[in-house]
Amino acid sequence: MRTTTSVRGVPIRLSDERWGHICEEHAEVKSLLDDVLLAVCLPKSVHVGANGELLAATEMEPGKYLIVAYKESENGTDGFIITAFLTRRIRSIERRMRIWP
């Protein structure tokens, strides 16, 4: 189990089991564990996803972004990472409501 802290100060968990699932679905992030955790605490931006999840975006190289989807509990005491993936389609993320900065 690994943890990081969101920009809103909420502890966000990433279990070994969840990380395994993420790597199965998105093999391109397999070597990016530290970057996934950093994206939650030091993102370029955070947007609201379609189902209430938060989408932390960070630029890995020019035009290539790491997106980490995570949930925070309603009371703000806990959260967990849902998935992570690389994309060049940042505009589809940026169209969503931004909550940070």
C-alpha positions in Angstrom: 0.0 0.0 0.0 1.3 3.4 -1.0 -0.2 6.8 -0.1 0.1 10.3 -1.4 -1.8 13.5 -0.5 -4.2 15.3 -2.9 -4.0 19.0 -3.6 -6.9 19.3 -1.1 -4.9 17.6 1.6 -6.7 14.3 1.4 -4.7 11.1 1.9 -5.0 9.0 -1.3 -4.3 5.3 -1.3 -2.9 3.1 -4.0 -3.0 -0.6 -3.1 -0.7 -3.2 -4.7 -3.8 -4.9 -6.1 -5.1 -1.7 -7.8 -1.6 -1.0 -9.2 -1.6 -4.4 -10.7 -4.9 -3.8 -12.4 -3.8 -0.4 -13.7 -0.6 -2.0 -15.2 -2.7 -4.7 -16.8 -5.0 -2.2 -18.5 -2.4 0.5 -19.2 1.0 -1.2 -19.6 2.6 2.1 -20.6 2.5 3.3 -17.0 4.2 0.2 -15.5 7.4 2.1 -14.9 5.7 5.3 -13.7 4.6 4.4 -10.1 6.4 7.4 -8.6 5.1 9.7 -11.3 1.5 8.5 -10.6 1.8 9.3 -6.9 3.4 12.7 -7.7 0.7 13.5 -10.2 -1.9 13.5 -7.4 0.0 15.7 -5.1 1.8 18.0 -7.6 -0.4 18.1 -10.7 -0.5 20.7 -13.5 -4.3 20.7 -13.1 -7.2 18.8 -11.5 -10.5 18.4 -13.2 -13.8 16.7 -12.3 -14.5 13.5 -14.3 -17.9 12.3 -15.6 -18.7 10.2 -12.5 -17.4 12.6 -9.8 -13.8 11.3 -9.8 -11.0 13.7 -9.9 -8.5 13.8 -12.8 -5.0 14.9 -12.0 -3.0 15.9 -15.1 0.7 16.3 -15.3 2.9 16.8 -18.4 5.5 14.0 -18.8 7.1 15.5 -22.0 5.9 18.1 -24.4 2.4 17.2 -25.5 2.2 13.9 -23.5 0.3 13.9 -20.2 -0.1 11.4 -17.4 -3.7 11.4 -16.1 -4.5 9.9 -12.7 -8.2 9.3 -11.8 -8.9 9.2 -8.1 -11.8 9.5 -5.6 -11.9 11.5 -2.4 -14.4 10.5 0.3 -17.2 12.9 0.9 -15.9 13.8 4.3 -12.4 14.4 3.0 -10.6 12.0 5.2 -9.6 9.3 2.7 -9.4 8.5 -1.0 -8.0 6.0 -3.6 -6.6 5.9 -7.1 -8.8 4.4 -9.7 -6.6 4.3 -12.8 -3.8 6.1 -14.6 -2.9 6.4 -18.2 -0.9 8.5 -20.7 -2.6 10.7 -23.4 -1.9 13.4 -25.9 -5.6 14.3 -25.8 -5.4 16.9 -23.0 -8.1 19.1 -24.5 -10.7 16.5 -23.6 -9.6 16.7 -20.0 -9.3 20.5 -20.0 -12.9 20.9 -21.2 -14.1 19.5 -17.8 -14.6 21.6 -14.8 -11.3 22.6 -13.2 -11.0 22.5 -9.5 -7.3 23.2 -9.2 -5.4 25.6 -9.6 
